[in-house]
Amino acid sequence: MDPNHIALERLLSAALSEDELRALFGRLGLAQGLPGREVSYAALCHEAVQLLVRQNRIDGAFFDLLILEVPRRADEATTLARALGLAVSPPAPR
């Protein structure tokens, strides 16, 4: 597995609760692709990243939304986005 994808799994796991992760993927229109609540949180984060990969959604827009939703992790998310060759420009906070 790509080391940046592993880093993204760790970031999602550390930054979001299960409900927050599911809500984020709902905003992306991807919630239906996530496994049910019977899986461990680690497995959910892994499958979430795999879903992003399959849907080709690891992009600047994803990181913009992640930074907006979890501003306390903005530096970490921005560093990871840049490692993936992506530019980020999150909208102003709500």
Secondary structure, 3 states (H helix, E strand, C coil): CCHHHHHHHHHHHHHCCHHHHHHHHHHCCCHHHCCCCCCCHHHHHHHHHHHHHHCCCCCHHHHHHHHHHCHHHHHHHHHHHHHCCCCCCCCCCC
